[in-house]
């Protein structure tokens, strides 16, 4: 539950940026030669990079917050493979839930602009 506060907001921002990118990619061409300016790609890469970097920093902070728990479990005899499996399970659950939600929201956001 502690990780939800640390990772939730950055993950929401990453999902919003990914949704905006998917929405802009699915919009029909307006007919103009250059719908975006020359620095659009650079700006989009900067925004995406910063949001992913923020999410990675939050994940690293959450990992450091779990260090005491992991050390306690290791002292009690829990195999290190169990701790790695738990981390992989958390990551898989987050990706399984948020990837479809992000894609659906992107399509729904672009829907009014396509008609």
N, C-alpha and C positions, 0 to 999 in steps of 0.2 A: 504494500500500500504506500510505503514511503516513496518508491520509485515512480508511482503514478504522478506525484506532484513534481518530481524532477524532470521526467521525460515527457509528460503529457503535453505541455505547452509547445516545446520545440517540435514534437511529433505532429501536433496540429498545424503548426506553421509549414512544416515540410509537406504535409498532405495538401494544404491550401495552395502552395506554390506548384506542386505537381498537378493538382487539379486545374490550375490556371494554365499551365503549359499544355496539358491535354486538351483543354477547351479551345485554346488558341490554335492548336494544330488541327482540330476537327472542324473549325469554322470554314465555310465555303469561301473561295477566292472572290474578292470584291471586284475584280476586273482591273484594278490599277496595277501598274508595273511594280511598284514598291510600296506595299501596304505598311511596312515598318521602315524606320530609319536605319542608317548604316550601323548604328551602335546598339541595335536591339539585341543581337546575339550576345554581345559582350555584357550588356546589362542583365540579360536573362541568366547568363552563366554566373555572373557575380551574385545575383540574388539566390540562385539555386545553391551555389557553393557556400555562401554564408549560412543559409538555413540548414544545410546538411552538416556543416561544421559545428553549428550550435547544437544540433541533435547529437552529434558524436561527443561533444564535450559534456553534455548532460548524461549520456550513457557512461562515459568515463567517471563522472562524479558519482553516479549510482553504483558503479563497480567498486569504487573506493569506499563507499558507504557500507557495502556488503562485506568488506574485507574481514572485519571482526567476526561476523557470522561464519564466513568460510573457514577462518582459522579455527574457530570453535568446533565446527563440524569435522575438520581434518584431525583435530586432537582427539575427538571422540571415535575416530576410526572410519569415517565415511570415505569411500574411495574418491579419488580426484575425478574419475570418470563420471561419477554421479553429479558432481558440481558442474562439470562441462555440459552434461546432458540437460541439466536444469536450465542453464543459460541458453542452450540451443532451443529448448522448448519454449522459453519466454520469447525469444526472437521470432521463432516460427509462428507463435500465437499472434504476436503483434502484426507481423506481415500478413498473415492469413485474414485478419480482421480488417486492417486498414487499407490494403491494396484494393479490394473490390469496392469499398466505400468511397475511396478517392476516385476511382474510375467512374462510378455511378454519378457522383456529384459533379464531375467534370462534364459528363454528357448532359446532365440536367441543367447545368449552368449555360451550356452552349445552345440548348434547345430553343429558347425564345429568339435567339439571334439567327437561327437557320431558316426561319419561315419568312 
